[in-house]
């Protein structure tokens, strides 16, 4: 397994751990993990969030598998998709960073909207998307392979 594939799987595992951790807290209210409100901003109901998280895990597993095995849709160079994903990931990074800064430091009443755990994992998701975009871009893929 090359470094890119390993990094994708590590990011996937980090997000999977986050989803499992939050579910454990929501279902069993375990005391050895942070309280539920630290995992969730409350901007959408948890049941809907969990559905989206599972969907993300399914799609990311497909992307990581294709790139790791060099087979399937995401193993082929796709410059247009790479460009769109890269743009999305960078905007996603910027919005989540701004959201965190604004909520934590500028508007104290909104600090509950940007707990640290979700923010970290938004960065994990954006990192996965950005790395996958780089693999899908033929020029960046060659640079990654040379490392």
C-alpha positions as CSV (number, residue, x, y, z in Angstrom):
1,X,0.0,0.0,0.0
2,X,1.4,3.4,-1.0
3,X,1.5,6.5,1.2
4,X,-1.6,8.1,-0.5
5,X,-3.7,5.0,0.0
6,X,-2.5,4.6,3.6
7,X,-3.4,8.3,4.3
8,X,-6.9,7.9,2.8
9,X,-7.5,4.8,4.9
10,X,-6.2,6.6,8.0
11,X,-8.6,9.6,7.4
12,X,-11.4,7.1,6.8
13,X,-10.6,5.3,10.0
14,X,-10.5,8.6,11.9
15,X,-14.0,9.5,10.6
16,X,-15.3,6.0,11.3
17,X,-14.1,6.3,14.8
18,X,-15.8,9.7,15.2
19,X,-19.1,8.3,13.9
20,X,-18.8,5.2,16.2
21,X,-17.9,7.4,19.2
22,X,-20.8,9.7,18.8
23,X,-23.2,6.7,18.3
24,X,-21.8,5.1,21.4
25,X,-22.4,8.3,23.4
26,X,-25.9,8.7,21.9
27,X,-27.1,5.2,22.5
28,X,-25.2,4.1,25.7
29,X,-24.2,7.4,27.2
30,X,-20.8,6.1,28.0
31,X,-18.9,8.1,30.5
32,X,-15.4,7.6,29.1
33,X,-16.1,9.7,26.0
34,X,-17.0,13.4,25.8
35,X,-20.7,14.2,26.3
36,X,-23.0,14.2,23.3
37,X,-23.1,18.0,23.0
38,X,-19.4,18.0,22.3
39,X,-19.8,15.8,19.3
40,X,-22.7,17.6,17.7
41,X,-23.5,21.2,16.9
42,X,-27.3,20.5,16.8
43,X,-27.7,22.1,13.3
44,X,-29.5,19.0,12.2
45,X,-31.2,16.1,14.0
46,X,-28.8,13.4,15.0
47,X,-30.7,10.7,13.1
48,X,-30.3,12.7,9.9
49,X,-26.7,13.4,10.6
50,X,-26.0,9.7,11.2
51,X,-27.6,8.8,7.8
52,X,-25.3,11.4,6.1
53,X,-22.3,10.1,8.0
54,X,-23.0,6.5,6.9
55,X,-23.4,7.6,3.3
56,X,-20.1,9.5,3.5
57,X,-18.4,6.4,4.9
58,X,-19.8,4.2,2.1
59,X,-18.6,6.7,-0.6
60,X,-15.2,7.2,1.0
61,X,-14.7,3.5,1.3
62,X,-15.3,3.1,-2.4
63,X,-12.9,6.0,-3.2
64,X,-10.2,4.6,-1.0
65,X,-10.7,1.0,-2.3
66,X,-10.5,2.1,-5.9
67,X,-7.4,4.2,-5.3
68,X,-5.7,1.4,-3.2
69,X,-6.4,-1.4,-5.7
70,X,-6.0,0.9,-8.8
71,X,-9.4,-0.5,-10.1
72,X,-12.8,1.1,-10.4
73,X,-14.2,4.6,-11.2
74,X,-11.9,6.5,-8.8
75,X,-8.7,4.8,-10.0
76,X,-8.8,6.6,-13.3
77,X,-7.6,10.1,-14.0
78,X,-10.6,12.5,-14.0
79,X,-9.3,16.0,-14.3
80,X,-12.8,17.7,-14.3
81,X,-13.9,15.9,-11.2
82,X,-10.5,16.5,-9.6
83,X,-10.8,20.2,-10.2
84,X,-14.4,20.3,-8.7
85,X,-13.5,18.2,-5.7
86,X,-10.4,20.3,-5.0
87,X,-12.4,23.5,-5.2
88,X,-15.0,22.1,-2.9
89,X,-12.5,20.8,-0.4
90,X,-10.7,24.2,-0.2
91,X,-14.0,26.1,0.2
92,X,-15.1,23.5,2.8
93,X,-11.8,24.0,4.7
94,X,-12.2,27.8,4.6
95,X,-15.9,27.8,5.7
96,X,-15.3,25.4,8.6
97,X,-12.3,27.4,9.7
98,X,-14.2,30.7,9.6
99,X,-17.2,29.1,11.3
100,X,-15.0,27.9,14.1
101,X,-13.2,31.2,14.5
102,X,-16.3,33.3,14.4
103,X,-18.2,31.0,16.8
104,X,-15.4,30.5,19.3
105,X,-13.7,33.9,19.4
106,X,-16.0,36.6,18.0
107,X,-19.5,35.7,19.0
108,X,-19.5,34.0,22.4
109,X,-23.3,33.3,22.2
110,X,-22.6,31.0,19.2
111,X,-19.7,29.0,20.7
112,X,-22.1,26.0,21.1
113,X,-22.4,25.9,17.3
114,X,-18.8,25.0,16.7
115,X,-17.7,22.3,19.1
116,X,-14.1,21.3,18.6
117,X,-14.8,17.6,17.8
118,X,-17.0,18.3,14.8
119,X,-14.6,21.0,13.5
120,X,-11.7,18.6,13.6
121,X,-13.6,16.0,11.7
122,X,-14.8,18.5,9.1
123,X,-11.1,19.1,8.5
124,X,-10.6,15.3,8.2
125,X,-13.3,15.0,5.6
126,X,-12.0,18.0,3.7
127,X,-8.5,16.4,3.8
128,X,-9.8,13.2,2.4
129,X,-11.6,15.0,-0.4
130,X,-8.5,17.1,-1.3
131,X,-6.2,14.0,-1.3
132,X,-8.7,12.1,-3.5
133,X,-8.9,15.1,-5.9
134,X,-5.1,15.1,-6.2
135,X,-5.1,11.4,-7.1
136,X,-7.8,12.0,-9.7
137,X,-5.7,14.9,-11.3
138,X,-3.2,13.4,-13.8
139,X,-0.5,16.0,-13.1
140,X,-0.8,15.9,-9.3
141,X,-1.0,12.1,-9.4
142,X,2.4,11.9,-11.0
143,X,3.8,14.2,-8.3
144,X,2.3,12.0,-5.6
145,X,3.7,8.9,-7.2
146,X,7.2,10.3,-7.2
147,X,7.2,10.8,-3.4
